[in-house]
Amino acid sequence: MSIKKQFIKSKPVCKVTFSVDAKDATNASVVGDFNNWSVEEGQLSKLKNGTFKGVFELNTDAIYEFKYVVDGVYVNDSEADYFIWNEFAGAENGVLEL
């Protein structure tokens, strides 16, 4: 799993690339505050090497909680900026700080 941030100088957004290595998975999504935890809106594309990848433009000066959903299982990204306990989920979520 990896997260790549590319800040855009001309506007207050950051292009964030989310990648998940899940060769045996059928589908993967990134869900979080930035897309109302929607699996459909966070759908990642599967590449030939088995990695799922997607690029999202997110507003800067913001903090987002997020997770991946890989074949229906919620997974944290070890490369998140940090982790925070979420009472609603009853688990830790990864945090992305832009």
N, C-alpha and C positions, 0 to 999 in steps of 0.2 A: 504494500500500500504506500502511496505517496501523495503529497500535496505540493503543487508548484504555484507560486503567486507571481503574477506579472502586473505591476501597477501601471496604469495608463496615465501619463502626464497631462493629457488634454481634457480629461474628465475624472470625476471622483468615483471611479470604479476600479476594480482589480479583477483581472481574468484569472480565475482559479481553476487549475487542472487537477482533477481527482482521478487517481489510478488505483485499481484493485487487481491483484493477481489472484485469479480464481478460475484456473483452467477447466475444472470439472463443473463449474456453475453454469446454469442456464441463463440467469439474468442477475443484474446487480444495479443498484440505484444508490444515490447519495441523497439523504433526507436531512432536513434541518430547519432552523428558523427562517432561512432565506427562501424556502419554497413550501412553507406550511406543512412540513413533514410529509410531502406528497411523493410517493414512490413513482408515480407516472411522470411528474415534472422533473424528477431527479434521475431518470433512466440513463444509464451509462451504455456506451456502445462496446461490443466485444470485438477485440482485434484478433488477427490470425494467430498471434502468440498466446492467446488465452487471457490476456489482460483486458479488463473493462476500463474504459476511459471516457471522461466528459469534461467539457470546459464551460464554466458558468461565469457570467459577469455579475459581481457582487459589489454593493456599495461599500466604499471605504469608511473609515472612522466608525466601525461597527464591530460587534462581537457576536458570533453565531455559534449556537450549539448544533452539532450534527452527528450523524452515524451513517454507516453503509448498511444496506439491506441486500444480503447475498442469498438468493434462493429462499427468501422469507426469514432469514436469521439476521438479527441486528448485530453489527460488528463495529468496534471502535477502530480508528486509524492511529497506530502507534506514533505517527508523525504529527498528530494534532499539537497545537501550540500549548495546550494544557487540558486537563480534564476537570469536570465539575459534576457534583452529585445532582441528579434531577429527581425530585420527589415524585413527579407524575410518572416517569419511566421506572422509578425504583432501581435505578442504575446510574453509572457514570456515563456522561456524554463527552465526546471530544469537543473542543472549543477552537474556533478559528478566529483569530484577531486580525483585523485589517485596518 
